[in-house]
């Protein structure tokens, strides 16, 4: 059972602005099959990391373009379904108006690859259907853009809400074991125990 990391670079566009970003792509599974979490920017680099393994699914934590811009390419290349929470449809359609995700990813869904089981935790706020993936046996949470080292994901743009993301983090994530590693959508990893004491500070500062 492994967690592998592919770092990719590109742009994120929303509300008329475009920003340079670096994304974390996560592969979870074993030597025969994997889940790909957030197929960002560089399909060839992700495919190289996958190798000859079966891709069980291309899972999207949310539908901002920097997290889904290679999802169809990877899905087609490996004959794998794209999974996304249905509340993300307005954002998905900005990037892929003529292609729909293959399956809905809803709260409590269990995804399995290579003996690893991940549970979908829907955590709206950064976007309407943002979804984290929790692997209890590994003690790992894949947080997408919901929780980062030092605070919640950004909520200053369309389809986002600071109050909602704070509720999601408080109710769904900070109740996980303190030792849970948090593998984020951008930047370095952290842990639930390191972030939980900062909650009040985030609420006061408002981001």
C-alpha positions as CSV (number, residue, x, y, z in Angstrom):
1,X,0.0,0.0,0.0
2,X,1.5,3.3,-1.1
3,X,0.8,7.0,-1.4
4,X,2.7,8.6,-4.2
5,X,3.1,12.3,-5.0
6,X,3.4,14.0,-8.4
7,X,4.0,17.7,-8.4
8,X,2.6,19.6,-11.4
9,X,2.5,23.3,-12.5
10,X,0.1,25.3,-14.5
11,X,-2.6,27.9,-14.1
12,X,-5.9,28.4,-12.2
13,X,-8.5,30.6,-13.7
14,X,-11.8,31.9,-12.2
15,X,-13.8,35.1,-12.1
16,X,-11.7,36.7,-14.9
17,X,-8.3,36.2,-13.2
18,X,-5.6,33.7,-13.9
19,X,-2.8,32.6,-11.5
20,X,0.3,30.4,-11.7
21,X,-0.1,27.4,-9.4
22,X,1.6,24.3,-8.4
23,X,-0.6,21.3,-7.6
24,X,-0.2,18.1,-5.7
25,X,-1.5,15.0,-7.5
26,X,-1.8,11.9,-5.3
27,X,-1.7,8.2,-6.3
28,X,-3.0,5.7,-3.8
29,X,-2.9,2.0,-4.2
30,X,-0.3,-0.8,-4.7
31,X,1.8,-2.3,-7.5
32,X,-1.2,-3.4,-9.5
33,X,-3.9,-0.6,-9.2
34,X,-4.2,3.0,-8.0
35,X,-6.6,5.8,-7.5
36,X,-5.5,9.2,-9.0
37,X,-6.6,12.1,-6.9
38,X,-6.8,15.5,-8.7
39,X,-5.4,15.1,-12.3
40,X,-3.7,18.5,-12.7
41,X,-1.8,20.1,-15.5
42,X,0.5,17.3,-16.8
43,X,-1.2,14.1,-18.0
44,X,2.1,12.6,-19.2
45,X,3.8,13.0,-15.8
46,X,0.9,11.5,-14.0
47,X,0.7,8.6,-16.5
48,X,4.4,8.0,-16.1
49,X,3.9,7.7,-12.3
50,X,0.9,5.3,-12.9
51,X,3.0,3.1,-15.2
52,X,1.3,-0.1,-16.2
53,X,-1.0,-0.2,-13.2
54,X,-4.8,-0.2,-13.5
55,X,-6.4,3.2,-12.6
56,X,-9.5,2.4,-10.6
57,X,-10.8,6.0,-10.9
58,X,-9.7,9.6,-11.5
59,X,-11.1,11.3,-8.3
60,X,-11.7,15.0,-8.3
61,X,-11.7,16.7,-4.8
62,X,-13.4,19.7,-6.5
63,X,-13.8,21.1,-10.0
64,X,-11.6,24.2,-10.1
65,X,-9.8,24.0,-13.5
66,X,-6.4,23.4,-12.0
67,X,-7.7,20.2,-10.4
68,X,-9.6,18.8,-13.3
69,X,-7.8,20.0,-16.5
70,X,-6.3,16.6,-17.2
71,X,-9.1,14.4,-15.8
72,X,-10.6,13.5,-19.2
73,X,-7.2,12.8,-20.7
74,X,-6.2,10.5,-17.8
75,X,-9.6,8.8,-17.8
76,X,-9.5,8.1,-21.5
77,X,-5.9,7.0,-21.4
78,X,-6.5,4.4,-18.7
79,X,-10.2,3.6,-19.4
80,X,-11.1,4.9,-15.9
81,X,-14.2,6.7,-14.6
82,X,-14.1,10.3,-13.4
83,X,-15.6,10.8,-10.0
84,X,-16.9,14.2,-8.8
85,X,-19.5,15.5,-6.3
86,X,-22.6,16.7,-8.3
87,X,-22.6,20.1,-6.5
88,X,-19.5,20.9,-8.5
89,X,-21.3,20.8,-11.8
90,X,-21.3,24.6,-12.4
91,X,-17.5,24.7,-12.0
92,X,-16.9,21.6,-14.0
93,X,-18.9,22.9,-16.9
94,X,-16.7,26.0,-17.1
95,X,-13.8,23.7,-18.1
96,X,-15.6,20.7,-19.7
97,X,-19.0,21.9,-21.0
98,X,-19.2,18.9,-23.4
99,X,-18.0,16.2,-21.0
100,X,-19.6,15.0,-17.8
101,X,-18.0,13.1,-15.0
102,X,-18.8,9.4,-15.1
103,X,-19.9,8.9,-11.5
104,X,-21.1,11.0,-8.7
105,X,-18.9,11.1,-5.6
106,X,-21.2,11.5,-2.5
107,X,-20.6,11.7,1.2
108,X,-19.7,8.3,2.7
109,X,-18.7,6.7,-0.6
110,X,-16.0,4.0,-0.2
111,X,-13.3,3.9,-2.8
112,X,-10.8,1.0,-2.9
113,X,-7.5,0.4,-4.7
114,X,-4.7,-2.0,-3.8
115,X,-6.1,-2.9,-0.5
116,X,-6.6,0.8,0.6
117,X,-10.0,2.0,1.4
118,X,-10.8,5.7,1.2
119,X,-14.0,7.3,2.5
120,X,-15.5,10.4,0.9
121,X,-16.1,13.3,3.3
122,X,-18.0,16.1,1.6
123,X,-16.6,19.4,3.0
124,X,-18.2,22.4,1.1
125,X,-16.9,25.9,1.5
126,X,-14.0,26.3,-0.9
127,X,-16.5,25.1,-3.5
128,X,-20.0,23.7,-3.2
129,X,-19.1,20.0,-3.4
130,X,-15.5,20.0,-2.2
131,X,-14.7,16.4,-1.0
132,X,-11.9,15.1,1.1
133,X,-10.8,11.5,1.1
134,X,-9.9,9.7,4.3
135,X,-7.9,6.5,4.5
136,X,-8.2,5.4,8.2
137,X,-5.8,2.4,7.8
138,X,-3.1,4.8,6.5
139,X,-3.9,7.6,8.9
140,X,-4.0,9.9,5.9
141,X,-6.5,12.6,4.7
142,X,-6.4,13.9,1.2
143,X,-7.9,17.4,1.8
144,X,-8.0,18.9,-1.7
145,X,-8.3,22.7,-1.2
146,X,-10.3,22.4,2.0
147,X,-7.5,22.4,4.6
148,X,-3.9,23.5,4.3
149,X,-0.9,24.0,6.5
150,X,-1.9,27.1,8.3
151,X,-5.6,27.5,7.4
152,X,-8.6,26.7,5.3
153,X,-8.8,26.9,1.5
154,X,-9.5,30.3,-0.1
155,X,-13.1,31.5,0.0
156,X,-12.9,34.9,-1.8
157,X,-14.2,33.7,-5.2
158,X,-17.5,32.5,-6.8
159,X,-19.2,29.5,-5.3
160,X,-17.3,29.7,-2.0
161,X,-18.1,30.6,1.6
162,X,-15.9,31.1,4.6
163,X,-18.5,30.3,7.2
164,X,-19.3,27.0,5.3
165,X,-15.6,25.9,5.1
166,X,-15.1,26.6,8.8
167,X,-18.2,24.4,9.6
168,X,-16.9,21.7,7.3
169,X,-13.4,21.7,8.8
170,X,-14.8,21.8,12.4
171,X,-17.4,19.1,12.0
172,X,-15.8,16.7,9.5
173,X,-12.0,17.1,9.8
174,X,-10.9,18.2,13.2
175,X,-12.8,15.2,14.7
176,X,-10.3,12.9,13.0
177,X,-7.4,11.5,15.0
178,X,-4.8,14.2,15.7
179,X,-2.0,12.1,14.1
180,X,-3.9,12.0,10.8
181,X,-1.5,13.3,8.0
182,X,-3.1,15.9,5.8
183,X,-2.0,15.7,2.2
184,X,-3.1,18.9,0.5
185,X,-3.9,20.1,-3.0
186,X,-1.1,22.6,-2.9
187,X,2.0,23.1,-0.8
188,X,3.3,21.0,2.1
189,X,1.5,18.4,4.2
190,X,0.4,18.9,7.8
191,X,-1.6,17.0,10.4
192,X,-5.0,17.4,12.1
193,X,-3.2,17.8,15.4
194,X,-1.1,20.7,14.1
195,X,-4.0,22.5,12.6
196,X,-6.8,22.1,15.2
197,X,-5.4,24.5,17.7
198,X,-5.4,27.3,15.1
199,X,-9.2,27.2,14.4
200,X,-10.1,30.2,16.5
201,X,-7.3,32.3,15.0
202,X,-8.7,31.5,11.5
203,X,-12.2,32.5,12.5
204,X,-10.9,35.8,13.9
205,X,-8.9,36.7,10.8
206,X,-11.7,35.6,8.5
207,X,-9.7,33.6,6.0
